Amino acid sequence: MPRPFTRLAEPFAFVRQFTPSWFAVTMGTGVLALVLASLPWGGASERRLAEGLWLFNGMLFIGFMLLFGARLALFRDTLKSMLLHPVQSMFLGAVPMGLATFINGLLLFGVPHWGARAVALAEALWWGDVALALGVALLVPYLMFTHQSHALEKLTAVWLLPIVAPEVAAASAGGLAPHLAPEAARQVLVIGYLLWGLSLSLAFSLITLVLLRLTLHKLPGSEFAATSWLPVGPLATGCLGLLSLGRAMPEAFAGTTLEGVAGVARDLGLMAGLLLWGAAAWWLAMALLCTRRHLGQAMRFNLGWWGFTFPLGVFTLATFELAHRTGLGFFTLAGAVLALGLALIWLQVMVRTLAGLWHGELFRAPCLEAATCPSGR
């Protein structure tokens, strides 16, 4: 076996050229662990596999945070170029979203082992995740408005990444609330709904622009093939968020003046979730068709391929939740197909990522490859 890092662009490139797009690995890996734990027919072996994958994902996240922190501390001159890059800056949204998958796994796998300590840690991490998500959702659009250079013909759904982060945190709020005391649960749920509204309203606007761009300028290059899957993410996360938030509302608001509203939120969450699932299904079908077209071209692997995983994973989680809430076998069957597809895609992308990690060829920051930041990945 050849030595590691034989294809590094420069010494210590794994630090200096570490990009936030690496956190998309934790998004895809974390959501697969959650899907495996949510299989309606899953047993002890599937649960152990899911927990092991979650622990592996946690180690990845910690390692990536250390590398990212090292880049910011040792190579502070690279920060500006990253923030001004019209693609790499968008992947800052992957940091809080990757953290959210760890938090959700902590509630699923950690609570049975560590009880209240796991809940306390999950709550603290969730508030940190909210702060990160809001910071990214404000900072990146502000830079887009004031410093970055964009054009409609170069627009891709990667623009969704920074503004979807609060919505992912909102979906996590629905899983966290049942583990908290009623007063704390109510606060978390209200914040969750606020984050959901903030994020999805902007996501709808950007998805409209993506639809316009695809109509006028057709598909982007094959290096951006995975971006056709990204609109599935906010729609599926919106569905899952409404379902999880609504499910937690009645217990949290029992005995309060909002008890009746809580029941309405649960029921309307199901109805609106069905609508959002239908919208996400259309985009998934279109993404499959677009990807089939891209396969006819030379698709060179890059970290953007992880964009195939997280949207599909969240859509699968929403599908299983709808199967549980409605009792319809259609959703169970659809969830099984989606889960199998997710596992196969994850294996393919992870193998390529590990190979690129070993050789070092994936440690290339596009914004550092030229004095002026390019617009490609």
Salt bridges, closest charged atoms under 4 A:
GLU10 OE2 - ARG16 NH1 3.10
GLU51 OE2 - HIS113 NE2 2.77
ASP267 OD1 - ARG266 NE 3.19
GLU321 OE2 - ARG247 NH1 2.68
GLU361 OE1 - ARG7 NH1 2.76
